[in-house]
Amino acid sequence: MRGLQAEGGAPVTGAAEQGGGAAGRPRRRLFAVLVALAAVIYAADLVTKTIVLRTLEGEAPLVVIPGVLQFRVIFNSGAAFSIGTGMTFIFTFIAAGVVVAIVRTARKLGSRSWAVTLGLLLGGAMGNLTDRLLRYPSGIGRPSQLQGHVVDFIEVLPGNFPVIDYFPVFNIADSAIVCGGILAVILAWRNVQIDGSKEVPGDD
């Protein structure tokens, strides 16, 4: 038999056990954390993509750390790791669905950890969704609606890393999504719920 306890370790009873959230932690404050983090990530992603498109599109890569890191603009019509190239229309709907799902899930928010996690995921998803709605490589003509390409530009050169011989080119939105995904797995592994409660083993 399992019981519930708040994220901080105290047992959860009454409204909190039914999904009312961690006691004494206003949901508005947690929602504000989610929105603020998502906005920062979205703005950073939008600004960096705009800058690299204006300065590096069609140009040679900009070496940041020789042999380790460089900026090189590519347009990705698929998902991460260039999977599903040519299925941009489908990935656009998936990204939009992720944004809607996060916003709906946020109504149950009662955990600071989940607020950060969902903020990372929402900011990253919105950044890449904007690309799929608005951006496309110059010189190929405007694609059909919902078939823009994601702008990737951060390239880690694997030559100085043992074992690893390939890194995908990525952007800030991708980084936020990966970090948010890792946090979500950790929270799920620790049985931390969206509302701030936590399943713990109990006595029969």
C-alpha positions as CSV (number, residue, x, y, z in Angstrom):
1,M,0.0,0.0,0.0
2,R,1.3,3.5,-0.9
3,G,0.7,6.8,0.8
4,L,1.3,10.3,-0.2
5,Q,3.6,12.9,1.2
6,A,4.3,16.5,0.2
7,E,7.4,17.4,-1.9
8,G,9.1,18.5,1.3
9,G,8.5,15.2,3.0
10,A,5.4,15.8,5.2
11,P,2.5,13.4,4.8
12,V,-0.4,14.7,2.6
13,T,-3.9,14.5,3.8
14,G,-7.3,15.9,2.8
15,A,-7.4,18.2,-0.2
16,A,-3.7,17.8,-1.0
17,E,-4.1,14.0,-1.1
18,Q,-6.9,14.5,-3.7
19,G,-4.6,16.6,-5.9
20,G,-5.1,20.0,-4.1
21,G,-1.3,20.7,-4.1
22,A,1.3,21.2,-1.5
23,A,-0.1,23.0,1.5
24,G,0.9,26.6,2.0
25,R,2.5,27.0,-1.5
26,P,0.3,29.3,-3.6
27,R,-0.2,28.0,-7.1
28,R,-0.1,31.4,-8.6
29,R,3.5,31.8,-7.4
30,L,4.5,28.5,-8.9
31,F,2.7,29.3,-12.1
32,A,4.6,32.6,-12.2
33,V,7.9,30.7,-11.9
34,L,6.9,28.5,-14.8
35,V,5.8,31.4,-17.0
36,A,8.9,33.6,-16.2
37,L,11.3,30.7,-16.9
38,A,9.5,29.9,-20.2
39,A,9.6,33.5,-21.2
40,V,13.3,33.9,-20.6
41,I,14.1,30.7,-22.5
42,Y,11.8,31.7,-25.4
43,A,13.3,35.2,-25.6
44,A,16.9,33.9,-25.5
45,D,16.1,31.3,-28.2
46,L,14.5,33.9,-30.4
47,V,17.2,36.5,-30.0
48,T,20.1,34.1,-30.6
49,K,18.5,32.6,-33.7
50,T,17.8,36.1,-35.1
51,I,21.4,37.1,-34.5
52,V,23.0,34.1,-36.1
53,L,20.7,34.2,-39.1
54,R,21.7,37.8,-39.7
55,T,25.4,37.2,-39.2
56,L,26.2,33.6,-40.1
57,E,23.6,32.3,-42.6
58,G,25.6,31.3,-45.7
59,E,28.9,32.1,-44.0
60,A,31.7,29.9,-42.7
61,P,31.3,28.5,-39.2
62,L,32.2,30.9,-36.4
63,V,34.8,29.1,-34.2
64,V,34.1,29.8,-30.5
65,I,36.5,27.3,-28.9
66,P,38.9,25.7,-31.4
67,G,38.3,22.0,-31.8
68,V,35.5,22.0,-29.3
69,L,32.7,24.5,-30.1
70,Q,31.5,26.5,-33.2
71,F,28.4,28.2,-34.5
72,R,27.1,26.9,-37.8
73,V,23.6,27.7,-39.1
74,I,21.5,24.8,-40.4
75,F,17.8,24.4,-41.0
76,N,16.3,21.3,-39.7
77,S,13.0,20.2,-41.2
78,G,12.8,17.1,-38.9
79,A,13.0,16.4,-35.2
80,A,16.1,16.3,-33.0
81,F,19.0,14.5,-34.6
82,S,17.4,15.2,-38.0
83,I,15.0,12.3,-37.5
84,G,11.9,12.5,-39.7
85,T,13.1,14.9,-42.3
86,G,10.2,15.8,-44.6
87,M,7.6,15.3,-41.8
88,T,7.7,18.9,-40.7
89,F,3.9,19.2,-40.8
90,I,3.5,16.4,-38.3
91,F,6.2,17.7,-35.9
92,T,4.5,21.1,-36.0
93,F,1.3,19.6,-34.7
94,I,3.2,17.6,-32.1
95,A,5.0,20.7,-30.8
96,A,1.7,22.6,-30.6
97,G,0.1,19.7,-28.7
98,V,3.0,19.7,-26.2
99,V,2.5,23.4,-25.5
100,V,-1.3,22.9,-25.0
101,A,-0.6,19.9,-22.7
102,I,1.9,21.8,-20.6
103,V,-0.5,24.7,-20.1
104,R,-3.3,22.4,-19.1
105,T,-1.1,20.4,-16.7
106,A,0.0,23.7,-15.1
107,R,-3.4,24.1,-13.5
108,K,-2.6,21.3,-11.1
109,L,0.8,22.7,-10.3
110,G,1.9,22.4,-6.6
111,S,5.6,21.6,-6.9
112,R,8.5,24.0,-7.4
113,S,10.5,21.3,-9.1
114,W,7.7,20.6,-11.6
115,A,7.3,24.4,-12.2
116,V,11.0,24.6,-13.3
117,T,10.6,21.4,-15.4
118,L,7.5,22.6,-17.2
119,G,9.0,26.0,-17.6
120,L,12.0,24.5,-19.4
121,L,9.8,22.3,-21.6
122,L,7.3,25.1,-22.4
123,G,10.0,27.7,-23.3
124,G,11.8,25.2,-25.5
125,A,8.7,23.9,-27.2
126,M,7.5,27.4,-28.0
127,G,10.9,28.4,-29.4
128,N,11.0,25.5,-31.9
129,L,7.3,25.9,-32.7
130,T,7.8,29.5,-33.7
131,D,10.5,28.3,-36.2
132,R,8.1,25.7,-37.6
133,L,5.4,28.4,-38.1
134,L,7.6,31.2,-39.4
135,R,11.1,30.3,-40.4
136,Y,12.4,28.8,-43.6
137,P,15.8,28.7,-45.4
138,S,16.5,31.7,-47.7
139,G,16.6,30.9,-51.4
140,I,14.1,28.0,-51.4
141,G,10.9,30.1,-51.4
142,R,8.3,30.1,-48.7
143,P,7.1,26.6,-47.7
144,S,3.5,25.6,-47.1
145,Q,2.0,26.7,-43.8
146,L,3.2,24.9,-40.7
147,Q,6.3,23.6,-42.5
148,G,9.0,26.0,-41.5
149,H,12.4,24.7,-40.4
150,V,14.0,24.8,-37.0
151,V,17.2,26.9,-36.9
152,D,20.1,25.0,-35.2
153,F,23.5,26.6,-34.8
154,I,25.4,25.3,-31.7
155,E,27.8,22.6,-32.9
156,V,30.0,20.7,-30.5
157,L,33.0,19.2,-32.2
158,P,33.5,15.6,-30.9
159,G,37.2,15.3,-31.8
160,N,38.4,15.9,-28.2
161,F,35.8,13.8,-26.5
162,P,36.5,10.1,-25.8
163,V,34.0,7.5,-27.2
164,I,31.6,10.2,-28.5
165,D,32.1,10.7,-32.2
166,Y,29.0,12.7,-33.0
167,F,27.0,15.6,-31.6
168,P,23.9,17.0,-33.3
169,V,23.7,20.7,-34.1
170,F,21.2,22.2,-31.7
171,N,19.8,25.5,-30.2
172,I,18.8,27.0,-26.9
173,A,15.3,25.6,-27.2
174,D,16.7,22.1,-27.7
175,S,18.9,22.5,-24.6
176,A,15.9,23.5,-22.5
177,I,13.8,20.6,-23.7
178,V,16.6,18.1,-22.9
179,C,17.1,19.6,-19.5
180,G,13.4,19.6,-18.8
181,G,13.1,16.0,-20.0
182,I,15.9,14.9,-17.7
183,L,14.3,16.6,-14.7
184,A,10.9,15.1,-15.6
185,V,12.4,11.6,-15.6
186,I,14.1,12.3,-12.2
187,L,10.9,13.6,-10.7
188,A,8.9,10.6,-12.0
189,W,11.6,8.2,-10.7
190,R,11.2,9.9,-7.3
191,N,7.4,9.6,-7.5
192,V,7.0,13.4,-7.2
193,Q,3.6,14.4,-8.6
194,I,2.6,17.5,-10.4
195,D,0.5,18.7,-7.4
196,G,3.5,18.4,-5.1
197,S,2.6,15.2,-3.4
198,K,4.9,12.2,-3.4
199,E,4.0,8.5,-3.3
200,V,5.8,6.7,-0.6
201,P,5.6,3.0,0.5
202,G,3.2,2.5,3.4
203,D,2.3,-0.2,5.8
204,D,-0.6,-2.5,4.9
